[in-house]
């Protein structure tokens, strides 16, 4: 099992993650680049939830059609 990637700690790391995510937009599925893309999406969502003060689990549930 792979170790958990470190959480984004500040706006600088967040901006770097957004830049890297942009570079990986066209990554082919199943490649290391696409796995990194997926990892960055999670890290960015978690950072935005902490920064903006919303419940990420509840938001995901609502988007999935739950209440």
HELIX and SHEET records of a PDB file:
HELIX    1   1 UNK A   11  UNK A   23  1                                  13    
HELIX    2   2 UNK A   32  UNK A   52  1                                  21    
HELIX    3   3 UNK A   56  UNK A   63  1                                   8    
END                                                                             
